Amino acid sequence: MGNCNSKPAGSGQKRRQSSYEKLKSQTVILVLGGPGSGRNTQCEKIVAKYGYNHFCIGDLLRVEASYSTSRGRQIRDIMQKGESVALDIVMELLRDNMLTKLDNEKGYLIDGFPRDVAQAEAFEKMVGLPKVVIMYECSAETMVKRLLIRGQTSHRFDDNEETIKRRMEGYFKQEESIVNYYQNKNLLRKILGEESQEDVFLKTCAVLDSLE
């Protein structure tokens, strides 16, 4: 006699496929901007008002980097150098975390991603096009100043002057291509991040409310 508790062959794979398909039907808002542009602050305000699932790529990577695994150590070494983590690692972390929040029907708010066209294309294949892409624009001087101030209290291993400089160089090197990518798809909305947090949030809300 067969075991009545056994699961049909392939049932796990079918559930995964179903989850992946559901993921592709979710609303996604992408938030771009250099390190220190105010992304995280604005995302906290957005989540409080609109209820999106919020994922910060930098935070996901830092959590992974804190683990004493080969992958954790690899990510930590890369981030300490101010370099970009491999695409497959970033996509795997993002996908796995998004799948844990499928029950929240509000959708996703993802900040600090994508950082280049390759990531944008990979995300499109995995999830689809975002609803909108918000980009906070700030001068390099403002961003560096904010990061150095944050570094005095954050104790983040990548909030030091040398690493910040390399992160800035990497960001501005990639910025033009990702801006052009989403502008060509008519998805990009730019907001000046130099203003007060309240003024920036009002403009952010205007963008999000226009999606309804």
Phi and psi in degrees as a GROMACS rama.xvg file:
@    title "Ramachandran Plot"
@    xaxis  label "Phi"
@    yaxis  label "Psi"
@TYPE xy
-78.7271  159.715  GLY-2
-80.4735  115.738  ASN-3
-69.0451  -14.4347  CYS-4
-92.3945  -4.18014  ASN-5
-71.2972  147.314  SER-6
-92.9136  143.998  LYS-7
-57.7828  141.906  PRO-8
-58.7696  133.603  ALA-9
84.723  1.83176  GLY-10
-65.219  -38.582  SER-11
-63.3077  -41.5632  GLY-12
-64.5342  -39.0475  GLN-13
-64.5461  -39.601  LYS-14
-64.9529  -40.8233  ARG-15
-63.1143  -42.5657  ARG-16
-62.5954  -39.8568  GLN-17
-63.7975  -40.8642  SER-18
-65.0169  -41.1438  SER-19
-63.9667  -39.0464  TYR-20
-67.1939  -39.9355  GLU-21
-64.8546  -37.1728  LYS-22
-59.3247  -37.1184  LEU-23
-72.4881  -11.2903  LYS-24
-97.9981  -0.0513824  SER-25
-81.5527  150.409  GLN-26
-75.839  132.182  THR-27
-129.27  128.887  VAL-28
-111.96  125.15  ILE-29
-101.956  139.917  LEU-30
-122.811  119.549  VAL-31
-112.933  167.176  LEU-32
146.287  152.101  GLY-33
-67.7558  166.617  GLY-34
-61.4947  125.039  PRO-35
91.9439  7.98206  GLY-36
-82.5763  -7.36824  SER-37
99.6374  10.5307  GLY-38
-55.0652  -52.3827  ARG-39
-61.2645  -41.9195  ASN-40
-61.1276  -46.3163  THR-41
-66.9818  -36.516  GLN-42
-65.2761  -37.4736  CYS-43
-60.8349  -40.9544  GLU-44
-68.3893  -39.2894  LYS-45
-63.3049  -45.0638  ILE-46
-62.2804  -42.5601  VAL-47
-61.8725  -36.5684  ALA-48
-88.3834  -39.1104  LYS-49
-107.681  -18.1026  TYR-50
80.8209  17.2826  GLY-51
-67.1006  154.924  TYR-52
-73.3377  125.893  ASN-53
-108.783  126.604  HIS-54
-127.024  124.919  PHE-55
-104.14  118.791  CYS-56
-57.4187  -41.9276  ILE-57
-59.8727  -41.595  GLY-58
-66.381  -42.2519  ASP-59
-59.4009  -42.6346  LEU-60
-69.3229  -38.8211  LEU-61
-66.8431  -37.5908  ARG-62
-62.049  -46.8706  VAL-63
-62.3178  -37.9272  GLU-64
-67.7464  -18.7331  ALA-65
-81.1929  -11.9166  SER-66
-82.823  144.598  TYR-67
-88.036  54.8759  SER-68
-113.881  166.632  THR-69
-61.9852  -39.1574  SER-70
-69.5314  -40.1118  ARG-71
-61.1833  -45.033  GLY-72
-66.08  -37.4184  ARG-73
-62.781  -45.2127  GLN-74
-64.4348  -43.0409  ILE-75
-60.8147  -43.8095  ARG-76
-62.0024  -41.9468  ASP-77
-65.756  -45.167  ILE-78
-68.6795  -34.802  MET-79
-64.6051  -26.5902  GLN-80
-84.6514  -5.80163  LYS-81
74.9417  20.1169  GLY-82
-98.2902  172.871  GLU-83
-90.4179  137.662  SER-84
-76.0204  146.971  VAL-85
-54.1265  142.997  ALA-86
-56.472  -44.4112  LEU-87
-64.614  -34.1545  ASP-88
-68.7947  -44.8095  ILE-89
-61.4331  -46.6567  VAL-90
-66.146  -38.6832  MET-91
-64.5438  -45.5684  GLU-92
-62.0676  -44.4963  LEU-93
-64.9032  -47.6828  LEU-94
-59.1032  -48.3411  ARG-95
-61.2467  -40.1571  ASP-96
-71.6171  -37.5264  ASN-97
-64.5376  -37.618  MET-98
-65.2547  -26.3066  LEU-99
-74.2791  -12.2778  THR-100
-117.708  24.4209  LYS-101
-65.9539  -23.5249  LEU-102
-72.5045  -20.6074  ASP-103
-83.832  112.365  ASN-104
-82.5212  1.70466  GLU-105
-68.1705  -29.0723  LYS-106
105.594  -168.49  GLY-107
-121.366  143.246  TYR-108
-118.594  114.658  LEU-109
-119.177  119.392  ILE-110
-115.586  148.985  ASP-111
79.3287  21.0039  GLY-112
-155.02  141.848  PHE-113
-81.9317  157.068  PRO-114
-98.3543  -12.1233  ARG-115
-153.75  173.621  ASP-116
-65.3155  -34.7535  VAL-117
-60.8549  -42.556  ALA-118
-66.1996  -40.0389  GLN-119
-60.9121  -44.7082  ALA-120
-67.4876  -39.0643  GLU-121
-65.7727  -39.4567  ALA-122
-66.1253  -39.8727  PHE-123
-60.5309  -39.7718  GLU-124
-69.8773  -35.8513  LYS-125
-79.1495  -42.0792  MET-126
-120.881  -38.6981  VAL-127
119.523  -173.634  GLY-128
-73.6379  143.165  LEU-129
-71.544  162.888  PRO-130
-70.6825  -40.0772  LYS-131
-159.778  157.257  VAL-132
-123.232  114.714  VAL-133
-97.1415  131.689  ILE-134
-124.376  123.018  MET-135
-93.2236  120.068  TYR-136
-96.7413  131.213  GLU-137
-145.319  151.553  CYS-138
-73.5535  156.871  SER-139
-61.1704  -37.8428  ALA-140
-61.0492  -44.5942  GLU-141
-64.4587  -44.1814  THR-142
-65.1809  -43.0493  MET-143
-63.1556  -43.8682  VAL-144
-59.7876  -45.201  LYS-145
-63.5283  -42.1987  ARG-146
-66.6439  -39.1397  LEU-147
-66.9521  -38.0978  LEU-148
-65.2719  -43.9555  ILE-149
-62.5152  -38.5162  ARG-150
-61.4346  -22.071  GLY-151
-69.7729  -21.8325  GLN-152
-124.293  -19.9237  THR-153
-76.8171  -30.9415  SER-154
59.3556  24.0522  HIS-155
-75.1789  138.077  ARG-156
-67.8363  -17.1242  PHE-157
-102.59  8.54475  ASP-158
-98.5984  60.515  ASP-159
-130.337  158.11  ASN-160
-58.5211  -41.2481  GLU-161
-66.7289  -46.5755  GLU-162
-67.3376  -39.0142  THR-163
-58.5434  -43.3504  ILE-164
-59.7661  -43.9421  LYS-165
-68.2829  -37.2458  ARG-166
-63.0752  -41.6187  ARG-167
-62.7067  -45.1238  MET-168
-60.2466  -43.0534  GLU-169
-64.9207  -39.8217  GLY-170
-64.6435  -50.9675  TYR-171
-68.0215  -25.7505  PHE-172
-67.2485  -34.7022  LYS-173
-96.2621  -16.0095  GLN-174
-57.9253  -47.8882  GLU-175
-59.8492  -42.2179  GLU-176
-66.8699  -40.7462  SER-177
-72.6567  -34.2582  ILE-178
-62.4799  -47.8451  VAL-179
-62.8846  -37.9529  ASN-180
-59.187  -48.9958  TYR-181
-82.2999  -24.8874  TYR-182
-64.7257  -41.0714  GLN-183
-64.5523  -23.7005  ASN-184
-95.2608  3.4278  LYS-185
57.174  38.8598  ASN-186
-112.697  -12.9101  LEU-187
-84.6816  132.794  LEU-188
-127.188  114.683  ARG-189
-92.1829  138.118  LYS-190
-132.762  131.767  ILE-191
-70.7671  118.918  LEU-192
-91.2024  5.27442  GLY-193
-81.1614  -16.9906  GLU-194
-78.4373  -179.386  GLU-195
-65.1204  156.761  SER-196
-56.8259  -38.3114  GLN-197
-67.5056  -43.8853  GLU-198
-66.4598  -39.9802  ASP-199
-63.85  -40.0281  VAL-200
-68.3477  -37.2427  PHE-201
-59.3167  -42.0321  LEU-202
-69.8292  -34.181  LYS-203
-64.6308  -44.4055  THR-204
-61.8059  -37.2084  CYS-205
-61.8903  -38.6369  ALA-206
-66.6106  -48.7701  VAL-207
-67.3816  -38.0419  LEU-208
-67.1077  -26.8268  ASP-209
-71.3836  -13.1479  SER-210
-82.192  -19.3339  LEU-211
